[in-house]
Amino acid sequence: MRSVKYFMAAAGAASLLSSMAFAADMPMITPPPPMYAPAPPQDFGGWYLRGDIGFSNQQVKNVRNTNDALYAPLTSLNQTTGFDAAGTFQVGVGYRFNNWFRADITGQYRGNSNFKGTDLYSAMGHGLAYNGIDNYSASKSELLVLANAYVDLGTWWCVTPFIGAGVGAARVTISNFTDTGATNLNSFIDGSGNTVYYVGGPANASYTAASSGSKWNFAWALHTGLAYQVSPNMTVELGYSYLNLGDGVTGVDTTFDHSAGGHAFTFKDITSHDVKLGVRWNLDNPQPVYAPPLVRKG
């Protein structure tokens, strides 16, 4: 009976040694590599591109002819002016220095905005006081280049409020300027042979037009808005900007009969309240890289 136990023990030991030898001869199987490389540590710096579209809401301080003699008879002048809203289109490149400060350079085309103005005035002529009206129209566009800096004020639920400022240059173009002319005095001869002037009869207007004119100005801007990070590489912006674009000027003016002219009209202190929607693309934040499975032969 004891010999049977010894035989069984010997057989078990031989089987174990055989299994160990077989396992030693088998090749090692390594686990498959990960499908994606691990993401690098978070880095807030990097280059980005941006694009924006929006619309403008513009104002002008006043519109005045460069011939001051035209205003000498006036005793009062009440001017009403207004621009239609116009589209704005912007592209730029920038750099984020850290998680709160970034800067960019932008180029913007500001589309044609129709302009209308009216002067209601009082004046002295021929020893009498009289009132009059003057209407004019034009269109305006700009090219705007700005260097901007922004401060991000913190992030809550992927939304980041920001403020900023920019300085640069604006090329203001005034075109299609027309002036229907100031209403002149009307008169008649009374029974005593005296000339009597009055206002309210048919207008006696001199139509004036001016060629297109362009002018480069120093420009500056203040910015604020909200940014929403859609992905590590894309951020959407809703922004507001206050812009000071400087002055605009027409080309030389002339009356329809060429009896007067040789001057220009100046649009003084053009400003705008802009609203825009933009996208920023981060160029330095790598996406996960696909790695094909490793294939072993033999």
FIRO-431091 format. One record per residue (C-alpha): x, y, z. Coordinates in steps of 0.02 Angstrom, whole numbers. Example, Ala and Ser with C-alpha at 12.3 -4.5 7.8 and 13.67 -1.06 7.14 Angstrom:
// FIRO-431091
X:615; Y:-225; Z:390 $
X:684; Y:-53; Z:357 $
***
This chain:
// FIRO-431091
X:0; Y:0; Z:0 $
X:143; Y:116; Z:42 $
X:220; Y:82; Z:-130 $
X:60; Y:140; Z:-215 $
X:67; Y:307; Z:-120 $
X:249; Y:331; Z:-170 $
X:203; Y:296; Z:-352 $
X:61; Y:423; Z:-352 $
X:170; Y:557; Z:-272 $
X:308; Y:527; Z:-397 $
X:184; Y:538; Z:-541 $
X:115; Y:704; Z:-475 $
X:288; Y:777; Z:-458 $
X:334; Y:726; Z:-634 $
X:173; Y:805; Z:-702 $
X:211; Y:969; Z:-611 $
X:389; Y:976; Z:-677 $
X:327; Y:941; Z:-854 $
X:199; Y:1084; Z:-842 $
X:331; Y:1206; Z:-778 $
X:448; Y:1160; Z:-920 $
X:310; Y:1184; Z:-1049 $
X:265; Y:1353; Z:-977 $
X:447; Y:1408; Z:-983 $
X:453; Y:1366; Z:-1169 $
X:298; Y:1472; Z:-1211 $
X:325; Y:1652; Z:-1274 $
X:276; Y:1795; Z:-1156 $
X:111; Y:1881; Z:-1206 $
X:115; Y:2069; Z:-1172 $
X:-46; Y:2166; Z:-1145 $
X:-104; Y:2270; Z:-1295 $
X:-49; Y:2453; Z:-1294 $
X:-181; Y:2585; Z:-1255 $
X:-280; Y:2646; Z:-1404 $
X:-246; Y:2829; Z:-1358 $
X:-90; Y:2912; Z:-1293 $
X:-112; Y:2986; Z:-1120 $
X:-155; Y:3172; Z:-1121 $
X:-11; Y:3288; Z:-1075 $
X:-22; Y:3394; Z:-918 $
X:-141; Y:3543; Z:-936 $
X:-55; Y:3694; Z:-1014 $
X:-150; Y:3858; Z:-1023 $
X:-32; Y:3940; Z:-1148 $
X:-42; Y:3932; Z:-1337 $
X:-81; Y:4013; Z:-1503 $
X:-259; Y:4031; Z:-1565 $
X:-355; Y:4092; Z:-1717 $
X:-518; Y:4187; Z:-1706 $
X:-663; Y:4238; Z:-1816 $
X:-811; Y:4352; Z:-1774 $
X:-969; Y:4419; Z:-1855 $
X:-1082; Y:4554; Z:-1783 $
X:-1168; Y:4719; Z:-1814 $
X:-1133; Y:4901; Z:-1773 $
X:-1236; Y:5041; Z:-1694 $
X:-1146; Y:5201; Z:-1741 $
X:-1156; Y:5385; Z:-1697 $
X:-1068; Y:5544; Z:-1752 $
X:-1044; Y:5704; Z:-1651 $
X:-1084; Y:5819; Z:-1797 $
X:-1067; Y:5841; Z:-1985 $
X:-999; Y:6007; Z:-2045 $
X:-934; Y:6084; Z:-2205 $
X:-754; Y:6144; Z:-2201 $
X:-812; Y:6313; Z:-2270 $
X:-846; Y:6406; Z:-2108 $
X:-923; Y:6553; Z:-2203 $
X:-1080; Y:6447; Z:-2232 $
X:-1116; Y:6452; Z:-2045 $
X:-1083; Y:6637; Z:-2014 $
X:-1267; Y:6694; Z:-2033 $
X:-1333; Y:6558; Z:-1915 $
X:-1397; Y:6606; Z:-1744 $
X:-1442; Y:6426; Z:-1694 $
X:-1418; Y:6253; Z:-1766 $
X:-1503; Y:6092; Z:-1712 $
X:-1430; Y:5940; Z:-1801 $
X:-1506; Y:5765; Z:-1804 $
X:-1401; Y:5622; Z:-1874 $
X:-1414; Y:5434; Z:-1883 $
X:-1333; Y:5279; Z:-1958 $
X:-1417; Y:5116; Z:-2005 $
X:-1347; Y:4958; Z:-1924 $
X:-1216; Y:4870; Z:-2030 $
X:-1126; Y:4703; Z:-2025 $
X:-950; Y:4678; Z:-1958 $
X:-830; Y:4538; Z:-2006 $
X:-670; Y:4504; Z:-1911 $
X:-523; Y:4381; Z:-1910 $
X:-371; Y:4377; Z:-1797 $
X:-227; Y:4281; Z:-1718 $
X:-182; Y:4282; Z:-1534 $
X:-86; Y:4201; Z:-1392 $
X:-144; Y:4145; Z:-1220 $
X:-5; Y:4177; Z:-1094 $
X:-86; Y:4091; Z:-944 $
X:-258; Y:4048; Z:-877 $
X:-310; Y:4231; Z:-857 $
X:-218; Y:4340; Z:-986 $
X:-219; Y:4335; Z:-1177 $
X:-189; Y:4454; Z:-1322 $
X:-227; Y:4458; Z:-1508 $
X:-216; Y:4562; Z:-1667 $
X:-376; Y:4579; Z:-1766 $
X:-426; Y:4646; Z:-1937 $
X:-606; Y:4698; Z:-1963 $
X:-711; Y:4753; Z:-2111 $
X:-860; Y:4859; Z:-2062 $
X:-992; Y:4857; Z:-2198 $
X:-1079; Y:5004; Z:-2279 $
X:-1196; Y:5096; Z:-2162 $
X:-1324; Y:5219; Z:-2233 $
X:-1322; Y:5392; Z:-2155 $
X:-1453; Y:5528; Z:-2147 $
X:-1442; Y:5700; Z:-2068 $
X:-1553; Y:5853; Z:-2047 $
X:-1509; Y:6030; Z:-1994 $
X:-1644; Y:6142; Z:-1920 $
X:-1573; Y:6317; Z:-1907 $
X:-1610; Y:6499; Z:-1874 $
X:-1516; Y:6638; Z:-1961 $
X:-1512; Y:6823; Z:-1998 $
X:-1527; Y:6885; Z:-2176 $
X:-1572; Y:7052; Z:-2253 $
X:-1603; Y:7119; Z:-2079 $
X:-1734; Y:6985; Z:-2041 $
X:-1731; Y:6825; Z:-1938 $
X:-1783; Y:6667; Z:-2028 $
X:-1782; Y:6477; Z:-2007 $
X:-1728; Y:6342; Z:-2127 $
X:-1695; Y:6158; Z:-2153 $
X:-1553; Y:6061; Z:-2234 $
X:-1554; Y:5873; Z:-2273 $
X:-1407; Y:5763; Z:-2323 $
X:-1365; Y:5579; Z:-2342 $
X:-1212; Y:5468; Z:-2368 $
X:-1143; Y:5295; Z:-2337 $
X:-995; Y:5246; Z:-2229 $
X:-879; Y:5096; Z:-2208 $
X:-717; Y:5059; Z:-2116 $
X:-565; Y:4948; Z:-2110 $
X:-508; Y:4925; Z:-1929 $
X:-346; Y:4849; Z:-1862 $
X:-326; Y:4829; Z:-1673 $
X:-201; Y:4756; Z:-1550 $
X:-305; Y:4691; Z:-1404 $
X:-271; Y:4626; Z:-1228 $
X:-397; Y:4532; Z:-1120 $
X:-413; Y:4478; Z:-939 $
X:-519; Y:4324; Z:-901 $
X:-609; Y:4343; Z:-735 $
X:-631; Y:4160; Z:-687 $
X:-730; Y:4012; Z:-753 $
X:-896; Y:3945; Z:-690 $
X:-980; Y:3796; Z:-777 $
X:-866; Y:3822; Z:-929 $
X:-919; Y:4007; Z:-944 $
X:-783; Y:4140; Z:-928 $
X:-824; Y:4326; Z:-917 $
X:-687; Y:4441; Z:-984 $
X:-640; Y:4623; Z:-1007 $
X:-515; Y:4699; Z:-1128 $
X:-452; Y:4849; Z:-1224 $
X:-374; Y:4882; Z:-1393 $
X:-282; Y:5016; Z:-1491 $
X:-248; Y:5030; Z:-1677 $
X:-302; Y:5120; Z:-1835 $
X:-464; Y:5142; Z:-1933 $
X:-483; Y:5189; Z:-2116 $
X:-650; Y:5279; Z:-2128 $
X:-728; Y:5297; Z:-2301 $
X:-874; Y:5415; Z:-2337 $
X:-959; Y:5394; Z:-2506 $
X:-1119; Y:5443; Z:-2599 $
X:-1134; Y:5607; Z:-2505 $
X:-1277; Y:5722; Z:-2560 $
X:-1346; Y:5883; Z:-2485 $
X:-1514; Y:5950; Z:-2544 $
X:-1459; Y:6123; Z:-2489 $
X:-1521; Y:6245; Z:-2360 $
X:-1693; Y:6322; Z:-2386 $
X:-1671; Y:6500; Z:-2450 $
X:-1778; Y:6651; Z:-2409 $
X:-1931; Y:6681; Z:-2517 $
X:-1987; Y:6858; Z:-2553 $
X:-2116; Y:6969; Z:-2635 $
X:-2138; Y:7155; Z:-2668 $
X:-2271; Y:7238; Z:-2563 $
X:-2386; Y:7381; Z:-2615 $
X:-2258; Y:7511; Z:-2562 $
X:-2122; Y:7433; Z:-2670 $
X:-2031; Y:7354; Z:-2522 $
X:-1957; Y:7179; Z:-2529 $
X:-2035; Y:7066; Z:-2397 $
X:-1948; Y:6904; Z:-2349 $
X:-2041; Y:6754; Z:-2280 $
X:-2017; Y:6570; Z:-2241 $
X:-2136; Y:6429; Z:-2287 $
X:-2157; Y:6451; Z:-2474 $
X:-2078; Y:6339; Z:-2606 $
X:-1901; Y:6293; Z:-2558 $
X:-1759; Y:6364; Z:-2659 $
X:-1626; Y:6230; Z:-2638 $
X:-1454; Y:6204; Z:-2713 $
X:-1412; Y:6019; Z:-2735 $
X:-1233; Y:5977; Z:-2682 $
X:-1137; Y:5814; Z:-2701 $
X:-965; Y:5760; Z:-2643 $
X:-847; Y:5628; Z:-2708 $
X:-792; Y:5482; Z:-2597 $
X:-658; Y:5514; Z:-2468 $
X:-555; Y:5406; Z:-2349 $
X:-455; Y:5448; Z:-2194 $
X:-343; Y:5347; Z:-2077 $
X:-367; Y:5383; Z:-1890 $
X:-305; Y:5324; Z:-1723 $
X:-437; Y:5206; Z:-1653 $
X:-467; Y:5126; Z:-1484 $
X:-590; Y:5003; Z:-1409 $
X:-657; Y:4933; Z:-1245 $
X:-717; Y:4752; Z:-1241 $
X:-818; Y:4640; Z:-1126 $
X:-914; Y:4478; Z:-1147 $
X:-935; Y:4294; Z:-1104 $
X:-836; Y:4147; Z:-1171 $
X:-897; Y:3966; Z:-1169 $
X:-771; Y:3824; Z:-1191 $
X:-855; Y:3696; Z:-1304 $
X:-701; Y:3582; Z:-1312 $
X:-516; Y:3593; Z:-1268 $
X:-486; Y:3669; Z:-1440 $
X:-640; Y:3778; Z:-1469 $
X:-715; Y:3923; Z:-1372 $
X:-871; Y:4023; Z:-1421 $
X:-879; Y:4208; Z:-1377 $
X:-1024; Y:4330; Z:-1358 $
X:-946; Y:4503; Z:-1347 $
X:-981; Y:4689; Z:-1341 $
X:-860; Y:4826; Z:-1397 $
X:-864; Y:5015; Z:-1384 $
X:-762; Y:5090; Z:-1527 $
X:-694; Y:5264; Z:-1560 $
X:-653; Y:5273; Z:-1746 $
X:-601; Y:5455; Z:-1764 $
X:-662; Y:5571; Z:-1903 $
X:-726; Y:5539; Z:-2079 $
X:-712; Y:5658; Z:-2226 $
X:-792; Y:5667; Z:-2398 $
X:-704; Y:5713; Z:-2558 $
X:-721; Y:5887; Z:-2635 $
X:-901; Y:5948; Z:-2650 $
X:-985; Y:6042; Z:-2792 $
X:-1160; Y:6110; Z:-2827 $
X:-1262; Y:6037; Z:-2969 $
X:-1229; Y:6190; Z:-3077 $
X:-1045; Y:6202; Z:-3024 $
X:-1077; Y:6376; Z:-2955 $
X:-999; Y:6335; Z:-2786 $
X:-899; Y:6201; Z:-2699 $
X:-716; Y:6157; Z:-2677 $
X:-737; Y:6106; Z:-2495 $
X:-775; Y:5945; Z:-2401 $
X:-890; Y:5883; Z:-2262 $
X:-814; Y:5816; Z:-2101 $
X:-897; Y:5681; Z:-1994 $
X:-832; Y:5722; Z:-1821 $
X:-797; Y:5589; Z:-1688 $
X:-876; Y:5429; Z:-1754 $
X:-912; Y:5301; Z:-1617 $
X:-999; Y:5133; Z:-1615 $
X:-1077; Y:5005; Z:-1498 $
X:-1044; Y:4833; Z:-1574 $
X:-1113; Y:4662; Z:-1532 $
X:-1025; Y:4509; Z:-1604 $
X:-1022; Y:4320; Z:-1598 $
X:-853; Y:4236; Z:-1619 $
X:-757; Y:4073; Z:-1612 $
X:-578; Y:4044; Z:-1551 $
X:-478; Y:3891; Z:-1607 $
X:-334; Y:3839; Z:-1496 $
X:-186; Y:3782; Z:-1603 $
X:-74; Y:3712; Z:-1464 $
X:-189; Y:3595; Z:-1368 $
X:-155; Y:3418; Z:-1440 $
X:-298; Y:3299; Z:-1469 $
X:-281; Y:3114; Z:-1417 $
X:-177; Y:3021; Z:-1546 $
X:-239; Y:2855; Z:-1615 $
X:-112; Y:2714; Z:-1598 $
X:-137; Y:2556; Z:-1705 $
X:-130; Y:2386; Z:-1615 $
X:39; Y:2304; Z:-1602 $
X:54; Y:2144; Z:-1707 $
X:184; Y:2012; Z:-1660 $
X:241; Y:1871; Z:-1773 $
X:319; Y:1705; Z:-1720 $
***
